[in-house]
Amino acid sequence: MDKSFSKSFFLISFLPAIAYWYLDEYYPVRIAITGGLILAILEITAEKIIVKHVHTISKANFFLILFLGCLSLLGEEGIWFKLQPAITGVGVSSFMFYRIKIGKGLLVEFLESLPLKSKPPMFFVSSMERHLTYYFFVTGLFMGYVAIYESTDVWAFFKTIGNYILFAIFYIFEIFWSRKLAKDYARSKMEKEVLLSTKP
């Protein structure tokens, strides 16, 4: 994908939350929610135009926003609209946990389907998937807390830039954890080779 397209899509993904935050500050809840819903429609349309495909998670998010937005409009209460990130986070993590529990994680299955000559050891992928499951669950609960107890300003921050800051922290943790796994794996492999070489 072209870099300018990627940058445009990155910025467009912020629009529904930013629009809701701005409109909520200066207009009634009904107008704020309507604005957020309109931009959510524009976001999914832009994804179709830019990447030529609407991902499953984007579709699920869109219909969730639409459903919660309608609930918010009926009750004239913006809390339902703001709960979308929380429900998505907990929902995605629950599905990932279920797939891990039955023995075939989503990341493992995806990696196995790729026609790659060299693939990382599956225990690396499984470890990352477990951590991602925890990450989505915890951030989902956190976004639920923010939606209910914090201001729209705080919610909009963590829905946009704050979300990337949290993921960057998670990513740094994963780098160090992967290095530890790699060292443990190399040490275990070396010990195994030594044992085999000294076997009578």
C-alpha positions as CSV (number, residue, x, y, z in Angstrom):
1,M,0.0,0.0,0.0
2,D,1.2,3.5,-0.8
3,K,2.7,5.4,2.2
4,S,0.5,8.4,1.7
5,F,-2.6,6.2,1.6
6,S,-1.4,4.4,4.8
7,K,-0.9,7.8,6.5
8,S,-4.3,9.0,5.3
9,F,-6.1,5.9,6.6
10,F,-4.2,6.2,9.9
11,L,-5.6,9.8,10.3
12,I,-9.1,8.8,9.1
13,S,-9.3,6.1,11.8
14,F,-9.2,8.9,14.4
15,L,-12.1,10.9,13.0
16,P,-15.2,9.4,14.7
17,A,-13.7,9.7,18.2
18,I,-12.4,13.3,17.5
19,A,-15.7,14.3,16.0
20,Y,-17.6,13.0,19.0
21,W,-15.3,14.7,21.4
22,Y,-15.6,18.1,19.6
23,L,-19.4,17.9,19.1
24,D,-19.9,16.7,22.7
25,E,-18.1,19.8,24.0
26,Y,-20.3,22.3,22.1
27,Y,-23.5,20.6,21.0
28,P,-26.2,18.3,22.5
29,V,-25.5,14.6,22.9
30,R,-27.8,13.7,19.9
31,I,-25.7,15.8,17.5
32,A,-22.4,14.5,18.9
33,I,-23.5,10.9,18.4
34,T,-24.9,11.5,14.9
35,G,-21.6,13.2,13.9
36,G,-19.6,10.2,15.3
37,L,-21.8,7.7,13.4
38,I,-21.6,9.6,10.1
39,L,-17.8,9.7,10.4
40,A,-17.7,6.0,11.3
41,I,-19.5,5.3,8.0
42,L,-17.0,7.5,6.2
43,E,-14.2,5.6,7.9
44,I,-15.3,2.2,6.7
45,T,-16.0,3.7,3.2
46,A,-12.4,5.1,3.1
47,E,-11.0,1.7,4.1
48,K,-12.8,0.1,1.2
49,I,-11.5,2.7,-1.2
50,I,-7.9,2.9,0.1
51,V,-7.1,-0.8,0.8
52,K,-9.8,-2.2,-1.5
53,H,-11.1,-4.4,1.3
54,V,-12.9,-4.0,4.5
55,H,-11.4,-6.2,7.2
56,T,-13.7,-8.4,9.4
57,I,-12.7,-6.5,12.6
58,S,-13.6,-3.2,10.9
59,K,-17.0,-4.5,9.9
60,A,-17.6,-5.8,13.4
61,N,-16.5,-2.4,14.9
62,F,-18.7,-0.5,12.5
63,F,-21.9,-2.5,13.3
64,L,-21.1,-2.3,17.0
65,I,-20.7,1.5,16.7
66,L,-24.0,1.7,14.8
67,F,-25.8,-0.4,17.4
68,L,-24.4,1.4,20.4
69,G,-24.9,4.8,18.6
70,C,-28.5,4.0,18.1
71,L,-28.9,3.0,21.8
72,S,-27.3,6.3,22.7
73,L,-29.6,8.2,20.4
74,L,-32.7,6.5,21.8
75,G,-31.7,7.3,25.4
76,E,-29.9,10.5,24.5
77,E,-26.9,9.3,26.6
78,G,-23.5,9.1,25.0
79,I,-22.1,6.4,27.3
80,W,-23.2,3.6,25.0
81,F,-21.3,5.1,22.1
82,K,-18.2,5.5,24.2
83,L,-18.3,1.9,25.4
84,Q,-17.5,0.6,21.9
85,P,-13.7,0.3,22.4
86,A,-14.3,-1.6,25.7
87,I,-16.7,-4.1,24.2
88,T,-14.4,-4.6,21.2
89,G,-11.4,-5.2,23.4
90,V,-13.1,-7.7,25.7
91,G,-14.9,-9.4,22.8
92,V,-11.7,-9.8,20.7
93,S,-9.7,-11.1,23.7
94,S,-12.5,-13.6,24.7
95,F,-12.5,-15.0,21.1
96,M,-8.6,-15.2,21.1
97,F,-8.7,-16.9,24.5
98,Y,-11.3,-19.4,23.2
99,R,-9.1,-20.2,20.1
100,I,-6.0,-20.7,22.4
101,K,-8.1,-22.9,24.7
102,I,-9.1,-25.3,21.9
103,G,-5.5,-25.6,20.7
104,K,-5.3,-23.4,17.6
105,G,-4.6,-19.7,18.2
106,L,-5.5,-17.1,15.5
107,L,-1.9,-16.0,15.0
108,V,-0.6,-19.5,14.8
109,E,-3.2,-20.4,12.2
110,F,-2.5,-17.3,10.2
111,L,1.3,-17.9,10.2
112,E,0.8,-21.5,9.2
113,S,-1.3,-20.4,6.2
114,L,1.4,-18.1,4.9
115,P,3.7,-19.6,2.2
116,L,6.9,-18.7,4.0
117,K,10.1,-20.7,3.7
118,S,11.3,-19.7,7.1
119,K,8.9,-19.2,10.0
120,P,9.6,-18.3,13.6
121,P,9.2,-21.1,16.2
122,M,5.6,-21.5,17.1
123,F,6.2,-21.0,20.8
124,F,7.3,-17.4,20.0
125,V,4.0,-16.9,18.2
126,S,1.9,-18.6,20.9
127,S,3.6,-16.5,23.6
128,M,2.8,-13.3,21.7
129,E,-0.8,-14.3,21.2
130,R,-1.3,-15.0,24.9
131,H,0.1,-11.6,25.7
132,L,-2.0,-9.9,23.1
133,T,-5.1,-11.6,24.6
134,Y,-4.2,-10.2,28.0
135,Y,-3.5,-6.8,26.4
136,F,-6.8,-6.5,24.6
137,F,-8.7,-7.7,27.7
138,V,-7.0,-5.3,30.1
139,T,-7.2,-2.3,27.8
140,G,-10.9,-3.2,27.1
141,L,-11.7,-3.0,30.8
142,F,-9.6,0.2,31.1
143,M,-11.6,1.8,28.3
144,G,-14.8,0.7,30.0
145,Y,-13.6,2.5,33.1
146,V,-12.7,5.6,31.2
147,A,-16.0,5.7,29.3
148,I,-18.0,5.5,32.5
149,Y,-16.0,7.5,35.0
150,E,-13.8,9.9,33.1
151,S,-14.5,12.9,30.8
152,T,-15.0,12.7,27.1
153,D,-11.6,14.5,26.7
154,V,-9.9,11.6,28.5
155,W,-11.9,9.0,26.5
156,A,-11.0,10.7,23.2
157,F,-7.3,10.7,24.1
158,F,-7.2,7.0,24.9
159,K,-9.3,6.2,21.9
160,T,-6.8,7.8,19.6
161,I,-3.2,8.8,20.6
162,G,-3.3,7.1,24.0
163,N,-4.2,3.8,22.4
164,Y,-0.9,3.9,20.4
165,I,1.1,4.9,23.4
166,L,-0.3,1.9,25.3
167,F,0.5,-0.4,22.4
168,A,4.0,1.0,22.1
169,I,4.6,0.1,25.8
170,F,3.3,-3.4,25.2
171,Y,5.5,-3.7,22.1
172,I,8.6,-2.7,24.0
173,F,7.7,-5.4,26.6
174,E,7.3,-8.0,23.8
175,I,10.7,-7.2,22.4
176,F,12.4,-7.8,25.7
177,W,10.3,-10.9,26.4
178,S,11.1,-12.3,22.9
179,R,14.8,-11.8,23.6
180,K,14.5,-13.7,26.8
181,L,12.6,-16.6,25.0
182,A,15.3,-16.6,22.3
183,K,18.1,-16.9,24.8
184,D,16.3,-19.7,26.7
185,Y,15.6,-21.5,23.4
186,A,19.3,-21.2,22.3
187,R,20.5,-22.4,25.7
188,S,18.1,-25.3,25.7
189,K,19.1,-26.3,22.2
190,M,22.8,-26.1,23.1
191,E,22.3,-28.2,26.2
192,K,20.5,-30.8,24.1
193,E,23.3,-30.9,21.5
194,V,25.9,-31.4,24.3
195,L,23.9,-34.2,25.8
196,L,23.5,-35.9,22.5
197,S,27.2,-35.5,21.7
198,T,28.3,-37.1,25.0
199,K,25.7,-39.9,24.8
200,P,27.5,-43.3,24.9
